[in-house]
Amino acid sequence: MPDCTYASSPFDHPKADIILRSSDRVDFRVFKLFLALASPLFETMFELPQPTAVGTSDDTKDGLPVIPMQENSKILDTFLRFCYPSTLAEDPSLDNLIDIKAIIGVAKKYSLELIERRVCQALASPKVLEAEPLRCFAIARNARLKDETIIAARYTLRQPLIPTWLPEIDMITASDLLALLTYHNKCSVAAASLLANLDWMTNYYSNPSGCDWLLDTRQTDYRGKLPDPPCRCARSGEAKFQLWKSAPFSWWTTYMEETFELLRDTPSGDIVRSEAEKTIQKVRKVGCTNCSAHVKEKMEEFSNLLALNVDKATASIELEIDRDFRLPPIKGPGNYKPTTPPSFFGQE
């Protein structure tokens, strides 16, 4: 068996009163007081009988009791820094899912509620969620974190939900995945309803003059004749897109059709805004002086309106998953196990 090495500062203090030994045989000289204050489980463990400090063995070292830990030195270092006062050890940054998954398991294992809250904050950060929402969902669901599970589910709406293999796939059940797929589909249906009924749009603009950038609002002169149209851009004859019985520009109806097609897979306001930028570029490329002059301002306003209504429609959809988030985590790789105190704290 390889020799043990000592951890780096601040876990190498000469006046420490106990040693935690990681699974890869790194010894952390720590103070029981800090651990007991952070975790009721550690507090209970330290109240149990301890071995007599004689020489060096697997039970003692340097006259201090040794507790063998299941965690490796990297994980142990991270969660111990959360336990220590900030004046002695700065809280580590949790900006990737590997660290978050490891530490949330340790936090639950050792009843470290404060650390669990900090890890939950990291799991719910937009930076992490935007990158890998499905993995966040699996981790949060496995740890029975209600709010984080629901938030992660909402972030999955920003990308097509085509389940593929992911490291945390064994952390959720088929029922959990089915619930997420059902939620995604219901949100898609809710978003699609906005195309079938454009009242949200006419209510916002109130009358045709509010949509003069989109509709033909010309009026006859004293001779009963219409003035020349402001531009030669084509208009759509589709009845479903008519507003106040007027035909909108075809470039707008194309935007609507393409955007709602994408909303079937990604029912999120984000896709609405990104497609609007593409439409702005298309209109400017055509070279219509009239439309190009105001397309950016008007399409940004309109896309924000549509995005708001898409998010409002999907917000009413609930994630239908079992409501008991107090259950122990599902069995699978990376899950924590109930802790059994080392034998020297009591009888075998």
C-alpha positions as a Markdown table, in Angstrom:
| # | Residue | x | y | z |
|---|---|---|---|---|
| 1 | Met | 0.0 | 0.0 | 0.0 |
| 2 | Pro | 1.5 | 3.4 | -1.0 |
| 3 | Asp | 2.5 | 5.8 | 1.8 |
| 4 | Cys | 0.1 | 8.6 | 2.7 |
| 5 | Thr | 0.9 | 12.2 | 1.8 |
| 6 | Tyr | -0.3 | 15.3 | 3.6 |
| 7 | Ala | -2.8 | 17.7 | 2.1 |
| 8 | Ser | -1.8 | 21.3 | 1.4 |
| 9 | Ser | -2.7 | 24.3 | 3.5 |
| 10 | Pro | -4.8 | 24.9 | 5.5 |
| 11 | Phe | -5.3 | 21.2 | 6.0 |
| 12 | Asp | -1.8 | 20.5 | 7.3 |
| 13 | His | -2.0 | 22.5 | 10.5 |
| 14 | Pro | 0.4 | 21.1 | 13.2 |
| 15 | Lys | -2.2 | 21.7 | 16.0 |
| 16 | Ala | -5.0 | 19.9 | 14.2 |
| 17 | Asp | -6.8 | 17.3 | 16.4 |
| 18 | Ile | -8.0 | 14.7 | 13.8 |
| 19 | Ile | -7.0 | 13.4 | 10.4 |
| 20 | Leu | -9.3 | 12.6 | 7.5 |
| 21 | Arg | -7.7 | 10.2 | 5.1 |
| 22 | Ser | -9.0 | 10.3 | 1.5 |
| 23 | Ser | -9.5 | 7.2 | -0.7 |
| 24 | Asp | -6.3 | 8.1 | -2.6 |
| 25 | Arg | -4.4 | 8.2 | 0.7 |
| 26 | Val | -4.0 | 11.9 | 1.3 |
| 27 | Asp | -4.1 | 12.9 | 5.0 |
| 28 | Phe | -6.0 | 16.1 | 5.9 |
| 29 | Arg | -5.1 | 17.4 | 9.4 |
| 30 | Val | -8.3 | 19.2 | 10.4 |
| 31 | Phe | -10.0 | 20.6 | 13.5 |
| 32 | Lys | -13.0 | 18.7 | 14.8 |
| 33 | Leu | -14.7 | 21.9 | 15.9 |
| 34 | Phe | -15.1 | 23.3 | 12.4 |
| 35 | Leu | -16.5 | 20.0 | 11.1 |
| 36 | Ala | -18.8 | 19.5 | 14.0 |
| 37 | Leu | -20.2 | 23.0 | 13.6 |
| 38 | Ala | -20.8 | 22.4 | 9.9 |
| 39 | Ser | -22.2 | 18.9 | 10.1 |
| 40 | Pro | -24.4 | 17.3 | 12.9 |
| 41 | Leu | -23.2 | 13.9 | 11.6 |
| 42 | Phe | -19.6 | 14.8 | 12.3 |
| 43 | Glu | -20.6 | 16.2 | 15.6 |
| 44 | Thr | -22.2 | 12.8 | 16.5 |
| 45 | Met | -19.2 | 10.9 | 15.2 |
| 46 | Phe | -16.7 | 12.9 | 17.3 |
| 47 | Glu | -18.8 | 12.1 | 20.5 |
| 48 | Leu | -18.2 | 8.4 | 20.1 |
| 49 | Pro | -15.2 | 6.6 | 21.8 |
| 50 | Gln | -12.0 | 7.2 | 19.9 |
| 51 | Pro | -8.9 | 5.0 | 19.8 |
| 52 | Thr | -5.9 | 5.5 | 22.1 |
| 53 | Ala | -3.3 | 7.6 | 20.3 |
| 54 | Val | -0.3 | 5.2 | 20.3 |
| 55 | Gly | 2.3 | 5.3 | 17.6 |
| 56 | Thr | 1.3 | 5.1 | 13.9 |
| 57 | Ser | -1.2 | 2.7 | 12.5 |
| 58 | Asp | -4.2 | 2.7 | 10.3 |
| 59 | Asp | -6.2 | 4.0 | 13.2 |
| 60 | Thr | -3.8 | 6.7 | 14.4 |
| 61 | Lys | -1.0 | 8.9 | 13.0 |
| 62 | Asp | 1.1 | 11.5 | 14.7 |
| 63 | Gly | -0.8 | 10.9 | 17.8 |
| 64 | Leu | -4.2 | 11.7 | 16.1 |
| 65 | Pro | -7.1 | 9.5 | 15.3 |
| 66 | Val | -7.5 | 8.8 | 11.5 |
| 67 | Ile | -10.9 | 8.6 | 9.8 |
| 68 | Pro | -10.8 | 6.8 | 6.4 |
| 69 | Met | -13.1 | 8.6 | 3.9 |
| 70 | Gln | -14.7 | 7.3 | 0.8 |
| 71 | Glu | -14.0 | 10.5 | -1.1 |
| 72 | Asn | -10.8 | 11.2 | -3.0 |
| 73 | Ser | -8.6 | 14.1 | -2.1 |
| 74 | Lys | -10.0 | 16.5 | -4.7 |
| 75 | Ile | -13.6 | 16.2 | -3.4 |
| 76 | Leu | -12.4 | 16.1 | 0.2 |
| 77 | Asp | -10.4 | 19.3 | -0.3 |
| 78 | Thr | -13.4 | 21.1 | -1.8 |
| 79 | Phe | -16.0 | 20.2 | 0.8 |
| 80 | Leu | -13.6 | 20.9 | 3.7 |
| 81 | Arg | -13.1 | 24.4 | 2.4 |
| 82 | Phe | -16.8 | 24.9 | 2.7 |
| 83 | Cys | -16.6 | 23.7 | 6.3 |
| 84 | Tyr | -13.7 | 26.0 | 7.3 |
| 85 | Pro | -14.1 | 29.7 | 8.1 |
| 86 | Ser | -13.6 | 32.0 | 5.1 |
| 87 | Thr | -10.6 | 33.6 | 6.9 |
| 88 | Leu | -8.8 | 30.3 | 6.7 |
| 89 | Ala | -10.1 | 28.8 | 3.4 |
| 90 | Glu | -11.9 | 30.6 | 0.6 |
| 91 | Asp | -15.0 | 28.8 | -0.7 |
| 92 | Pro | -14.1 | 27.0 | -3.8 |
| 93 | Ser | -15.8 | 27.9 | -7.1 |
| 94 | Leu | -18.3 | 25.4 | -8.5 |
| 95 | Asp | -18.6 | 26.2 | -12.2 |
| 96 | Asn | -18.8 | 22.7 | -13.7 |
| 97 | Leu | -21.2 | 19.9 | -13.3 |
| 98 | Ile | -18.6 | 17.3 | -12.4 |
| 99 | Asp | -17.7 | 19.3 | -9.2 |
| 100 | Ile | -21.3 | 20.1 | -8.5 |
| 101 | Lys | -22.4 | 16.5 | -8.8 |
| 102 | Ala | -19.6 | 15.3 | -6.5 |
| 103 | Ile | -20.1 | 17.9 | -3.8 |
| 104 | Ile | -23.9 | 17.8 | -3.7 |
| 105 | Gly | -23.6 | 14.0 | -2.9 |
| 106 | Val | -21.1 | 14.7 | -0.1 |
| 107 | Ala | -23.2 | 17.5 | 1.3 |
| 108 | Lys | -26.2 | 15.2 | 1.6 |
| 109 | Lys | -24.1 | 12.3 | 2.9 |
| 110 | Tyr | -22.7 | 14.3 | 5.8 |
| 111 | Ser | -25.8 | 16.5 | 6.4 |
| 112 | Leu | -24.0 | 19.7 | 5.4 |
| 113 | Glu | -27.1 | 21.8 | 4.8 |
| 114 | Leu | -25.2 | 25.1 | 4.3 |
| 115 | Ile | -23.0 | 23.5 | 1.7 |
| 116 | Glu | -26.0 | 21.9 | 0.0 |
| 117 | Arg | -27.6 | 25.3 | -0.4 |
| 118 | Arg | -24.4 | 26.7 | -1.9 |
| 119 | Val | -24.2 | 23.8 | -4.3 |
| 120 | Cys | -27.8 | 24.3 | -5.2 |
| 121 | Gln | -27.1 | 27.9 | -6.1 |
| 122 | Ala | -24.3 | 26.8 | -8.4 |
| 123 | Leu | -26.5 | 24.2 | -10.0 |
| 124 | Ala | -29.2 | 26.8 | -10.7 |
| 125 | Ser | -26.8 | 29.4 | -12.2 |
| 126 | Pro | -27.6 | 30.4 | -15.7 |
| 127 | Lys | -24.0 | 29.7 | -16.9 |
| 128 | Val | -24.3 | 26.0 | -16.0 |
| 129 | Leu | -28.0 | 25.7 | -17.0 |
| 130 | Glu | -27.6 | 27.2 | -20.4 |
| 131 | Ala | -24.7 | 24.9 | -21.2 |
| 132 | Glu | -26.2 | 21.5 | -20.2 |
| 133 | Pro | -29.8 | 21.8 | -18.9 |
| 134 | Leu | -30.6 | 18.1 | -19.3 |
| 135 | Arg | -27.6 | 17.1 | -17.1 |
| 136 | Cys | -28.6 | 19.7 | -14.5 |
| 137 | Phe | -32.1 | 18.2 | -14.5 |
| 138 | Ala | -30.7 | 14.7 | -13.9 |
| 139 | Ile | -28.5 | 15.8 | -11.1 |
| 140 | Ala | -31.2 | 17.9 | -9.4 |
| 141 | Arg | -33.8 | 15.3 | -9.8 |
| 142 | Asn | -31.6 | 12.6 | -8.4 |
| 143 | Ala | -30.8 | 14.8 | -5.3 |
| 144 | Arg | -34.5 | 15.5 | -4.9 |
| 145 | Leu | -34.0 | 19.2 | -5.3 |
| 146 | Lys | -37.5 | 20.5 | -6.2 |
| 147 | Asp | -36.8 | 24.1 | -7.2 |
| 148 | Glu | -33.6 | 23.2 | -9.1 |
| 149 | Thr | -35.4 | 20.3 | -10.9 |
| 150 | Ile | -38.2 | 22.6 | -12.1 |
| 151 | Ile | -35.7 | 25.4 | -13.2 |
| 152 | Ala | -33.6 | 22.9 | -15.1 |
| 153 | Ala | -36.7 | 21.5 | -16.9 |
| 154 | Arg | -37.5 | 25.1 | -18.0 |
| 155 | Tyr | -34.0 | 25.5 | -19.4 |
| 156 | Thr | -34.4 | 22.3 | -21.5 |
| 157 | Leu | -37.0 | 24.2 | -23.5 |
| 158 | Arg | -34.2 | 26.2 | -25.0 |
| 159 | Gln | -32.9 | 23.3 | -27.1 |
| 160 | Pro | -34.5 | 20.4 | -28.9 |
| 161 | Leu | -35.1 | 17.6 | -26.4 |
| 162 | Ile | -33.6 | 14.6 | -28.2 |
| 163 | Pro | -32.4 | 12.4 | -25.3 |
| 164 | Thr | -28.9 | 11.0 | -26.0 |
| 165 | Trp | -26.5 | 9.3 | -23.7 |
| 166 | Leu | -25.2 | 11.6 | -20.9 |
| 167 | Pro | -23.0 | 10.7 | -17.9 |
| 168 | Glu | -26.0 | 11.2 | -15.5 |
| 169 | Ile | -28.5 | 9.1 | -17.5 |
| 170 | Asp | -28.5 | 6.4 | -14.8 |
| 171 | Met | -29.4 | 9.0 | -12.1 |
| 172 | Ile | -33.0 | 9.3 | -13.3 |
| 173 | Thr | -35.7 | 6.8 | -14.0 |
| 174 | Ala | -37.6 | 6.2 | -17.2 |
| 175 | Ser | -40.6 | 7.9 | -15.5 |
| 176 | Asp | -38.5 | 11.0 | -14.9 |
| 177 | Leu | -37.4 | 11.2 | -18.5 |
| 178 | Leu | -41.0 | 10.6 | -19.7 |
| 179 | Ala | -42.3 | 13.3 | -17.4 |
| 180 | Leu | -39.7 | 15.7 | -18.9 |
| 181 | Leu | -40.6 | 14.7 | -22.5 |
| 182 | Thr | -44.3 | 15.2 | -21.8 |
| 183 | Tyr | -43.6 | 18.6 | -20.2 |
| 184 | His | -41.6 | 19.6 | -23.3 |
| 185 | Asn | -44.4 | 18.5 | -25.6 |
| 186 | Lys | -47.1 | 20.3 | -23.7 |
| 187 | Cys | -45.0 | 23.5 | -23.8 |
| 188 | Ser | -44.7 | 23.1 | -27.6 |
| 189 | Val | -48.5 | 22.8 | -27.9 |
| 190 | Ala | -49.0 | 25.9 | -25.7 |
| 191 | Ala | -46.6 | 27.9 | -27.8 |
| 192 | Ala | -48.3 | 26.8 | -31.1 |
| 193 | Ser | -51.6 | 28.2 | -29.8 |
| 194 | Leu | -50.2 | 31.7 | -30.3 |
| 195 | Leu | -50.1 | 31.2 | -34.1 |
| 196 | Ala | -53.7 | 30.0 | -34.2 |
| 197 | Asn | -55.0 | 33.1 | -32.4 |
| 198 | Leu | -53.3 | 36.5 | -32.9 |
| 199 | Asp | -55.3 | 38.3 | -30.3 |
| 200 | Trp | -52.2 | 38.9 | -28.2 |
| 201 | Met | -50.8 | 40.9 | -31.2 |
| 202 | Thr | -53.9 | 42.9 | -32.1 |
| 203 | Asn | -54.5 | 43.7 | -28.4 |
| 204 | Tyr | -50.9 | 45.1 | -28.2 |
| 205 | Tyr | -51.0 | 47.2 | -31.3 |
| 206 | Ser | -54.6 | 48.2 | -30.8 |
| 207 | Asn | -55.3 | 49.2 | -34.5 |
| 208 | Pro | -53.8 | 49.1 | -38.0 |
| 209 | Ser | -51.9 | 52.3 | -37.6 |
| 210 | Gly | -49.9 | 50.7 | -34.8 |
| 211 | Cys | -48.8 | 48.1 | -37.4 |
| 212 | Asp | -48.1 | 50.5 | -40.3 |
| 213 | Trp | -44.6 | 49.0 | -40.6 |
| 214 | Leu | -46.3 | 45.7 | -41.4 |
| 215 | Leu | -49.7 | 46.5 | -43.0 |
| 216 | Asp | -50.9 | 48.6 | -46.0 |
| 217 | Thr | -52.5 | 51.5 | -44.1 |
| 218 | Arg | -52.9 | 53.8 | -47.1 |
| 219 | Gln | -56.2 | 55.7 | -47.4 |
| 220 | Thr | -57.9 | 57.1 | -50.4 |
| 221 | Asp | -57.5 | 60.7 | -51.3 |
| 222 | Tyr | -60.2 | 63.2 | -52.2 |
| 223 | Arg | -60.5 | 61.6 | -55.6 |
| 224 | Gly | -61.1 | 58.2 | -54.1 |
| 225 | Lys | -57.7 | 56.9 | -55.3 |
| 226 | Leu | -55.0 | 55.2 | -53.3 |
| 227 | Pro | -51.5 | 56.7 | -53.3 |
| 228 | Asp | -48.7 | 54.6 | -54.5 |
| 229 | Pro | -47.6 | 51.9 | -52.0 |
| 230 | Pro | -44.6 | 52.8 | -49.9 |
| 231 | Cys | -42.6 | 49.9 | -51.4 |
| 232 | Arg | -42.9 | 46.9 | -53.7 |
| 233 | Cys | -42.3 | 44.2 | -51.1 |
| 234 | Ala | -44.7 | 41.3 | -51.6 |
| 235 | Arg | -47.6 | 40.8 | -49.3 |
| 236 | Ser | -49.1 | 37.5 | -48.0 |
| 237 | Gly | -52.5 | 36.4 | -49.0 |
| 238 | Glu | -52.9 | 33.8 | -46.3 |
| 239 | Ala | -56.0 | 34.4 | -44.3 |
| 240 | Lys | -54.5 | 33.2 | -41.0 |
| 241 | Phe | -52.0 | 36.0 | -41.1 |
| 242 | Gln | -54.4 | 38.8 | -41.8 |
| 243 | Leu | -54.6 | 41.6 | -39.3 |
| 244 | Trp | -57.7 | 43.8 | -39.3 |
| 245 | Lys | -58.4 | 42.3 | -42.7 |
| 246 | Ser | -55.1 | 43.6 | -44.1 |
| 247 | Ala | -52.4 | 41.5 | -45.6 |
| 248 | Pro | -48.9 | 41.8 | -44.0 |
| 249 | Phe | -45.6 | 41.7 | -45.7 |
| 250 | Ser | -44.5 | 38.2 | -46.9 |
| 251 | Trp | -41.1 | 38.5 | -45.1 |
| 252 | Trp | -43.0 | 38.8 | -41.8 |
| 253 | Thr | -45.2 | 35.8 | -42.5 |
| 254 | Thr | -42.1 | 33.8 | -43.5 |
| 255 | Tyr | -40.6 | 34.8 | -40.2 |
| 256 | Met | -43.7 | 33.6 | -38.3 |
| 257 | Glu | -43.9 | 30.3 | -40.2 |
| 258 | Glu | -40.2 | 29.5 | -39.7 |
| 259 | Thr | -40.2 | 30.6 | -36.0 |
| 260 | Phe | -43.2 | 28.5 | -35.1 |
| 261 | Glu | -41.8 | 25.5 | -36.8 |
| 262 | Leu | -38.7 | 25.9 | -34.5 |
| 263 | Leu | -40.9 | 26.4 | -31.5 |
| 264 | Arg | -42.2 | 22.9 | -32.0 |
| 265 | Asp | -38.8 | 21.6 | -30.8 |
| 266 | Thr | -37.6 | 24.6 | -28.8 |
| 267 | Pro | -40.6 | 26.3 | -27.1 |
| 268 | Ser | -38.7 | 29.2 | -25.7 |
| 269 | Gly | -38.6 | 32.9 | -26.2 |
| 270 | Asp | -34.9 | 32.8 | -27.0 |
| 271 | Ile | -35.5 | 31.2 | -30.4 |
| 272 | Val | -38.0 | 33.9 | -31.2 |
| 273 | Arg | -35.4 | 36.7 | -30.8 |
| 274 | Ser | -32.6 | 34.9 | -32.6 |
| 275 | Glu | -34.9 | 34.3 | -35.7 |
| 276 | Ala | -35.9 | 38.0 | -35.6 |
| 277 | Glu | -32.2 | 39.0 | -36.1 |
| 278 | Lys | -32.1 | 36.7 | -39.2 |
| 279 | Thr | -35.2 | 38.3 | -40.6 |
| 280 | Ile | -33.7 | 41.8 | -40.1 |
| 281 | Gln | -30.7 | 40.8 | -42.1 |
| 282 | Lys | -32.8 | 39.3 | -44.9 |
| 283 | Val | -34.9 | 42.4 | -45.3 |
| 284 | Arg | -31.9 | 44.6 | -45.5 |
| 285 | Lys | -30.3 | 42.3 | -48.0 |
| 286 | Val | -33.3 | 42.8 | -50.4 |
| 287 | Gly | -32.6 | 46.5 | -50.4 |
| 288 | Cys | -36.0 | 47.9 | -49.8 |
| 289 | Thr | -35.4 | 51.4 | -48.5 |
| 290 | Asn | -38.8 | 51.7 | -46.8 |
| 291 | Cys | -38.7 | 48.4 | -44.9 |
| 292 | Ser | -35.0 | 48.5 | -44.1 |
| 293 | Ala | -35.4 | 51.9 | -42.4 |
| 294 | His | -37.4 | 50.6 | -39.5 |
| 295 | Val | -37.2 | 46.8 | -39.7 |
| 296 | Lys | -34.6 | 46.5 | -36.8 |
| 297 | Glu | -36.6 | 48.6 | -34.4 |
| 298 | Lys | -40.0 | 47.1 | -35.2 |
| 299 | Met | -38.9 | 43.5 | -35.4 |
| 300 | Glu | -37.0 | 43.7 | -32.1 |
| 301 | Glu | -40.1 | 45.2 | -30.5 |
| 302 | Phe | -42.3 | 42.5 | -32.1 |
| 303 | Ser | -40.0 | 39.6 | -31.3 |
| 304 | Asn | -39.8 | 40.7 | -27.6 |
| 305 | Leu | -43.6 | 40.7 | -27.6 |
| 306 | Leu | -43.8 | 37.2 | -29.1 |
| 307 | Ala | -41.1 | 35.9 | -26.8 |
| 308 | Leu | -42.9 | 37.2 | -23.8 |
| 309 | Asn | -46.1 | 35.5 | -24.8 |
| 310 | Val | -44.3 | 32.2 | -25.6 |
| 311 | Asp | -42.7 | 32.2 | -22.2 |
| 312 | Lys | -46.0 | 33.2 | -20.6 |
| 313 | Ala | -47.8 | 30.3 | -22.3 |
| 314 | Thr | -45.2 | 27.7 | -21.3 |
| 315 | Ala | -45.0 | 29.1 | -17.7 |
| 316 | Ser | -48.5 | 27.8 | -17.1 |
| 317 | Ile | -47.4 | 24.2 | -17.9 |
| 318 | Glu | -46.4 | 22.2 | -14.8 |
| 319 | Leu | -43.7 | 19.5 | -14.7 |
| 320 | Glu | -45.8 | 16.4 | -13.8 |
| 321 | Ile | -43.3 | 14.5 | -11.7 |
| 322 | Asp | -43.9 | 12.9 | -8.3 |
| 323 | Arg | -44.1 | 15.6 | -5.7 |
| 324 | Asp | -42.3 | 13.8 | -2.9 |
| 325 | Phe | -38.8 | 15.3 | -3.2 |
| 326 | Arg | -37.9 | 13.9 | 0.2 |
| 327 | Leu | -37.3 | 10.4 | -1.1 |
| 328 | Pro | -33.8 | 9.0 | -1.1 |
| 329 | Pro | -31.9 | 9.4 | -4.4 |
| 330 | Ile | -32.4 | 6.7 | -7.0 |
| 331 | Lys | -29.7 | 4.1 | -7.2 |
| 332 | Gly | -27.1 | 4.8 | -9.9 |
| 333 | Pro | -23.5 | 5.9 | -10.4 |
| 334 | Gly | -22.5 | 8.9 | -8.4 |
| 335 | Asn | -25.1 | 8.6 | -5.7 |
| 336 | Tyr | -24.2 | 9.0 | -2.1 |
| 337 | Lys | -24.6 | 6.2 | 0.4 |
| 338 | Pro | -25.6 | 6.4 | 4.1 |
| 339 | Thr | -22.5 | 7.0 | 6.2 |
| 340 | Thr | -21.4 | 4.4 | 8.7 |
| 341 | Pro | -18.9 | 5.7 | 11.3 |
| 342 | Pro | -15.5 | 4.0 | 11.3 |
| 343 | Ser | -15.3 | 1.0 | 13.6 |
| 344 | Phe | -13.0 | 2.6 | 16.1 |
| 345 | Phe | -15.7 | 5.1 | 17.1 |
| 346 | Gly | -17.7 | 2.2 | 18.6 |
| 347 | Gln | -18.0 | -1.6 | 18.7 |
| 348 | Glu | -18.0 | -3.7 | 15.6 |
